[in-house]
Amino acid sequence: MVKRERQKQREKDPLERIKTFEEVNCPFDDQTAILEAERCLQCKNAPCIKGCPVNINIPAFIKQLTFKDQKGAIDIIKQTNNLPGVCGRVCPQEEQCEKNCIRKRVDGQAVAIGALERYTADYALEHFDDTPTAPKEKIGKVAVIGAGPAGLTAAADLALGGADVTIFEAFHKAGGVLIYGIPEFRLPKVLVQKEIDKVLNLGVKLELNTVVGKTITMEEILREYDAVFIGSGAGLPKFMGIEGENLNGVFSANEYLTRVNLMKAYDPDYDTPVWQGDKVVVLGGGNVAMDAARTALRLGAQEVYVVYRRSKEEMPCRAEEAEHALEEGVKFELLSQPIKILGKDGKVTGIECLKCQLTEPDETGRRRPVEIEGTNYIIECDTVIVAIGTSPNPLLTNSYQALKTTNKGTLIVDENSMTAVLNVYAGGDAVTGAATVILAMGAGKKAAEQIIQKLKEKAEKKG
C-alpha cells in the first residue's frame, strides 16, 4: 500500500497571530481536502466511527468528498451531528476518531478527519442550506435547560423527532461554552451563531435571560411540558483554596474568558472593561488554561506563564493547544505546585510555588505529583488566572431538591439518562462534570432519543 503524507491545515505565523483574535488554523482549500480525503482506506469495520461520540459515518462522508460532492458529505454528517463546524475545530479528534484510524498503521498518520469535517461544514454554510425539515405534527412539549452543546444537540434531535421544543438559557446569548468559554481564535462566534440558527430554524424556541430555579421554577416547567432535558453544564469555577486568592488580580478562567467573549473584548471596536495584566500566571494544564494564557497574550500581556504540577506529557489539554501556546511565547512552569499568592496593598505581586516530582503510576496509570521540600521559588506577576476545573452550579438542584446529585454536585441519571424525577433527563457536563464538547453532544443525543421514544409511546396509548 502506497504511503501518502497527511495534509496539514496551514497555521498563521505566531508573531502575527498574537496581535489579533483571528482564527489560528486556516481551512483546507478544495484541492487539499480532496487529497486528504483520498487517504481514507474506506475500512469495512470503520473503527473511526466507534471513536466518535456521535457516531458520524466517517468513511461515507469522506468518500463523498473524493467525488467533490460536498452536499452529500454534509448530509451524511448531519444525520448524527448538528454542530459540525464546531466539532471540526474543537473536538479532540486525536483521542477519538483519528486515534482509531487504520491509516496510522500504513504511514504513521491518521486521516485528518477533523479538518475534513471542518472543511465540509464551512463549505455547506457558505454554499447551501442544509437544514432539514422538522415534522409539523407534534408528539409533545419538551423543555431544554441550557443552550450549550448538550442542550442544542438535544433540542435539534427532539425537534426532528416531532417534539415542540423550548430552550431556557440563563445568558443573553445561546451557545454555552461555545460562546463564553472558547476564544475567538479557536472558534469564531459568527460560525457558532450560524450553527445555532440552524437549530432554531427547526422551530425550536429560545427563552434567553431565564434562570431556571430563579426566573422560573422547575415546578412551573413540569406543569407545562411533557418532558425536560437538563443540559445546564458546569459553569461554577473551582479554586485552589490557597492564601491570597482574594487579592485583586486573581480571576477564575471562567470569569476571565466569559468577560472577553460575551463582552467582545476580542473586537477592537468594543471598549470592554477587562483586566489587562502585564505579567500573567495561569494555573492548570487543560484546554481552558491554554485558552486563558493565549487570550492574555492577545490582550497585551508581556509575559505569560502556565504553572502545572505534572509534566507536559500529563497535561490534559490537546497537544495542538500546548504547541500553539509555546509557539506564541507562553512559558511553561511544569512540575510546579502553587502554594501561595503574594500581594501588596490588596493587589497581586507574585505567586510562590514548590517544585514537584512524579511518583510511579498508580492503579489508574496516572503519576501523582509530590512536592519537594525546600524548592520554593517565586514568579513575579500582577495577574493570576485559576483554570483547574469547574462544577455544576447548585442553583437548580438547591431550588428543586427532588433532583439527586453526587457529592461533586453532578446530577445522577440512570442508563437511559433519566434523573430521579420522572420525565426529567440530563446529560453533558451537568452529569459528568467538565468534559469535551462532543461528549456533551453525545449525551444530548442519547437523552433526546429516550424522550422521543417515551413521547411516541404515550401518543400511541392515547390514540
Beta strands, then each sheet from edge to edge (+ up, - down):
strand 1: 140-145
strand 2: 163-168
strand 3: 205-207
strand 4: 227-230
strand 5: 236-237
strand 6: 250-252
strand 7: 279-283
strand 8: 303-307
strand 9: 331-333
strand 10: 336-344
strand 11: 347-358
strand 12: 369-371
strand 13: 377-380
strand 14: 383-386
strand 15: 390-391
strand 16: 424-426
sheet 1: 3+ 2+ 1+ 4+ 16+
sheet 2: 5+ 15-
sheet 3: 6+ 14+ 7+ 8+ 9+
sheet 4: 10+ 11- 12+
sheet 5: 10+ 11- 13+
end
